Amino acid sequence: MDPESLVQCPFDGSHRVRASRLPYHLVRCERNHPQLARSLATCPFNARHRVPQPELRRHVTECPDRRHGTAQRTPHVTPSPPAPPLTCAPPIVLCPPPIALCPPLICAPH
C-alpha cells in the first residue's frame, strides 16, 4: 500500500487519513469513540485492520496480510521459553586497609 494513499478510518467514516499516519490516527480516534472501540476487534496480522468482533474469524481467514509471508503466523500469543537461571559472580568485598600499615600515633586511641 502506498503510504500517501488515503484510507478510511474505521471509527469515523468521514475521516480520510494517509496510510502512513493511520496508526497514530487510530489511537486518537479510538479514545474519542470508546463504545465503538469495544465492539471492534484488531486483526492479528495487521493492527490497522479493525473489524466488528463477530466478523473477526472471517477476516482472519481472508486477510490479505496473511498471504504476504505471514501464513505461518498464528493469531494467538505463544509463551516465550523460560529465561536461563541467573549466575551470580562472587560478591566484591571492600576491606579497610590493615591497621598495621597506619602510623602508631594516628591509629592509637586518644
C-alpha positions as protocol buffer text, in pm:
chain_id: "A"
residue {
  index: 1
  type: MET
  ca { x: 0 y: 0 z: 0 }
}
residue {
  index: 2
  type: ASP
  ca { x: 125 y: 344 z: -93 }
}
residue {
  index: 3
  type: PRO
  ca { x: 199 y: 539 z: 230 }
}
residue {
  index: 4
  type: GLU
  ca { x: 49 y: 852 z: 75 }
}
residue {
  index: 5
  type: SER
  ca { x: -281 y: 687 z: -27 }
}
residue {
  index: 6
  type: LEU
  ca { x: -591 y: 788 z: 170 }
}
residue {
  index: 7
  type: VAL
  ca { x: -770 y: 525 z: 377 }
}
residue {
  index: 8
  type: GLN
  ca { x: -1096 y: 546 z: 567 }
}
residue {
  index: 9
  type: CYS
  ca { x: -1096 y: 546 z: 947 }
}
residue {
  index: 10
  type: PRO
  ca { x: -1293 y: 250 z: 1092 }
}
residue {
  index: 11
  type: PHE
  ca { x: -1420 y: 470 z: 1376 }
}
residue {
  index: 12
  type: ASP
  ca { x: -1550 y: 763 z: 1172 }
}
residue {
  index: 13
  type: GLY
  ca { x: -1634 y: 717 z: 804 }
}
residue {
  index: 14
  type: SER
  ca { x: -1586 y: 1086 z: 734 }
}
residue {
  index: 15
  type: HIS
  ca { x: -1217 y: 1062 z: 831 }
}
residue {
  index: 16
  type: ARG
  ca { x: -976 y: 1006 z: 541 }
}
residue {
  index: 17
  type: VAL
  ca { x: -617 y: 960 z: 657 }
}
residue {
  index: 18
  type: ARG
  ca { x: -287 y: 893 z: 480 }
}
residue {
  index: 19
  type: ALA
  ca { x: -193 y: 527 z: 522 }
}
residue {
  index: 20
  type: SER
  ca { x: 136 y: 626 z: 684 }
}
residue {
  index: 21
  type: ARG
  ca { x: -50 y: 824 z: 954 }
}
residue {
  index: 22
  type: LEU
  ca { x: -326 y: 569 z: 1020 }
}
residue {
  index: 23
  type: PRO
  ca { x: -169 y: 402 z: 1328 }
}
residue {
  index: 24
  type: TYR
  ca { x: -145 y: 738 z: 1506 }
}
residue {
  index: 25
  type: HIS
  ca { x: -493 y: 836 z: 1396 }
}
residue {
  index: 26
  type: LEU
  ca { x: -640 y: 507 z: 1520 }
}
residue {
  index: 27
  type: VAL
  ca { x: -504 y: 562 z: 1870 }
}
residue {
  index: 28
  type: ARG
  ca { x: -658 y: 907 z: 1888 }
}
residue {
  index: 29
  type: CYS
  ca { x: -989 y: 811 z: 1728 }
}
residue {
  index: 30
  type: GLU
  ca { x: -1019 y: 501 z: 1948 }
}
residue {
  index: 31
  type: ARG
  ca { x: -1004 y: 731 z: 2253 }
}
residue {
  index: 32
  type: ASN
  ca { x: -1274 y: 954 z: 2106 }
}
residue {
  index: 33
  type: HIS
  ca { x: -1508 y: 660 z: 2030 }
}
residue {
  index: 34
  type: PRO
  ca { x: -1471 y: 419 z: 2327 }
}
residue {
  index: 35
  type: GLN
  ca { x: -1803 y: 236 z: 2274 }
}
residue {
  index: 36
  type: LEU
  ca { x: -1727 y: 165 z: 1910 }
}
residue {
  index: 37
  type: ALA
  ca { x: -1371 y: 65 z: 2002 }
}
residue {
  index: 38
  type: ARG
  ca { x: -1506 y: -203 z: 2237 }
}
residue {
  index: 39
  type: SER
  ca { x: -1714 y: -351 z: 1955 }
}
residue {
  index: 40
  type: LEU
  ca { x: -1424 y: -371 z: 1708 }
}
residue {
  index: 41
  type: ALA
  ca { x: -1152 y: -637 z: 1709 }
}
residue {
  index: 42
  type: THR
  ca { x: -795 y: -588 z: 1589 }
}
residue {
  index: 43
  type: CYS
  ca { x: -666 y: -819 z: 1317 }
}
residue {
  index: 44
  type: PRO
  ca { x: -375 y: -1034 z: 1443 }
}
residue {
  index: 45
  type: PHE
  ca { x: -194 y: -989 z: 1108 }
}
residue {
  index: 46
  type: ASN
  ca { x: -228 y: -612 z: 1070 }
}
residue {
  index: 47
  type: ALA
  ca { x: -312 y: -381 z: 1361 }
}
residue {
  index: 48
  type: ARG
  ca { x: -452 y: -129 z: 1112 }
}
residue {
  index: 49
  type: HIS
  ca { x: -741 y: -364 z: 1040 }
}
residue {
  index: 50
  type: ARG
  ca { x: -1032 y: -307 z: 1279 }
}
residue {
  index: 51
  type: VAL
  ca { x: -1338 y: -524 z: 1216 }
}
residue {
  index: 52
  type: PRO
  ca { x: -1660 y: -590 z: 1409 }
}
residue {
  index: 53
  type: GLN
  ca { x: -1592 y: -869 z: 1660 }
}
residue {
  index: 54
  type: PRO
  ca { x: -1843 y: -1115 z: 1505 }
}
residue {
  index: 55
  type: GLU
  ca { x: -1657 y: -1082 z: 1170 }
}
residue {
  index: 56
  type: LEU
  ca { x: -1304 y: -1135 z: 1305 }
}
residue {
  index: 57
  type: ARG
  ca { x: -1290 y: -1509 z: 1229 }
}
residue {
  index: 58
  type: ARG
  ca { x: -1391 y: -1449 z: 867 }
}
residue {
  index: 59
  type: HIS
  ca { x: -1149 y: -1158 z: 836 }
}
residue {
  index: 60
  type: VAL
  ca { x: -858 y: -1367 z: 970 }
}
residue {
  index: 61
  type: THR
  ca { x: -917 y: -1634 z: 704 }
}
residue {
  index: 62
  type: GLU
  ca { x: -943 y: -1371 z: 426 }
}
residue {
  index: 63
  type: CYS
  ca { x: -694 y: -1110 z: 547 }
}
residue {
  index: 64
  type: PRO
  ca { x: -467 y: -1002 z: 260 }
}
residue {
  index: 65
  type: ASP
  ca { x: -174 y: -961 z: 503 }
}
residue {
  index: 66
  type: ARG
  ca { x: -198 y: -1328 z: 595 }
}
residue {
  index: 67
  type: ARG
  ca { x: -87 y: -1416 z: 241 }
}
residue {
  index: 68
  type: HIS
  ca { x: 222 y: -1194 z: 246 }
}
residue {
  index: 69
  type: GLY
  ca { x: 459 y: -1434 z: 417 }
}
residue {
  index: 70
  type: THR
  ca { x: 268 y: -1445 z: 745 }
}
residue {
  index: 71
  type: ALA
  ca { x: 65 y: -1760 z: 677 }
}
residue {
  index: 72
  type: GLN
  ca { x: 263 y: -1949 z: 942 }
}
residue {
  index: 73
  type: ARG
  ca { x: 198 y: -1678 z: 1197 }
}
residue {
  index: 74
  type: THR
  ca { x: -68 y: -1777 z: 1443 }
}
residue {
  index: 75
  type: PRO
  ca { x: -309 y: -1521 z: 1580 }
}
residue {
  index: 76
  type: HIS
  ca { x: -250 y: -1644 z: 1934 }
}
residue {
  index: 77
  type: VAL
  ca { x: 36 y: -1534 z: 2153 }
}
residue {
  index: 78
  type: THR
  ca { x: 273 y: -1818 z: 2230 }
}
residue {
  index: 79
  type: PRO
  ca { x: 458 y: -1807 z: 2559 }
}
residue {
  index: 80
  type: SER
  ca { x: 828 y: -1738 z: 2540 }
}
residue {
  index: 81
  type: PRO
  ca { x: 1069 y: -2001 z: 2672 }
}
residue {
  index: 82
  type: PRO
  ca { x: 1175 y: -1961 z: 3033 }
}
residue {
  index: 83
  type: ALA
  ca { x: 1482 y: -1750 z: 3092 }
}
residue {
  index: 84
  type: PRO
  ca { x: 1800 y: -1936 z: 3188 }
}
residue {
  index: 85
  type: PRO
  ca { x: 1888 y: -1921 z: 3557 }
}
residue {
  index: 86
  type: LEU
  ca { x: 2100 y: -1627 z: 3658 }
}
residue {
  index: 87
  type: THR
  ca { x: 2458 y: -1698 z: 3754 }
}
residue {
  index: 88
  type: CYS
  ca { x: 2593 y: -1467 z: 4018 }
}
residue {
  index: 89
  type: ALA
  ca { x: 2953 y: -1354 z: 4042 }
}
residue {
  index: 90
  type: PRO
  ca { x: 3107 y: -1377 z: 4386 }
}
residue {
  index: 91
  type: PRO
  ca { x: 3039 y: -1061 z: 4584 }
}
residue {
  index: 92
  type: ILE
  ca { x: 3307 y: -795 z: 4589 }
}
residue {
  index: 93
  type: VAL
  ca { x: 3423 y: -733 z: 4943 }
}
residue {
  index: 94
  type: LEU
  ca { x: 3586 y: -399 z: 5016 }
}
residue {
  index: 95
  type: CYS
  ca { x: 3812 y: -434 z: 5318 }
}
residue {
  index: 96
  type: PRO
  ca { x: 3965 y: -142 z: 5506 }
}
residue {
  index: 97
  type: PRO
  ca { x: 4342 y: -124 z: 5491 }
}
residue {
  index: 98
  type: PRO
  ca { x: 4515 y: -323 z: 5767 }
}
residue {
  index: 99
  type: ILE
  ca { x: 4577 y: -131 z: 6088 }
}
residue {
  index: 100
  type: ALA
  ca { x: 4946 y: -235 z: 6090 }
}
residue {
  index: 101
  type: LEU
  ca { x: 5012 y: -3 z: 5797 }
}
residue {
  index: 102
  type: CYS
  ca { x: 4892 y: 305 z: 5983 }
}
residue {
  index: 103
  type: PRO
  ca { x: 5142 y: 514 z: 6182 }
}
residue {
  index: 104
  type: PRO
  ca { x: 5109 y: 431 z: 6554 }
}
residue {
  index: 105
  type: LEU
  ca { x: 5010 y: 784 z: 6665 }
}
residue {
  index: 106
  type: ILE
  ca { x: 4719 y: 816 z: 6417 }
}
residue {
  index: 107
  type: CYS
  ca { x: 4567 y: 474 z: 6482 }
}
residue {
  index: 108
  type: ALA
  ca { x: 4606 y: 478 z: 6864 }
}
residue {
  index: 109
  type: PRO
  ca { x: 4301 y: 590 z: 7062 }
}
residue {
  index: 110
  type: HIS
  ca { x: 4335 y: 919 z: 7247 }
}
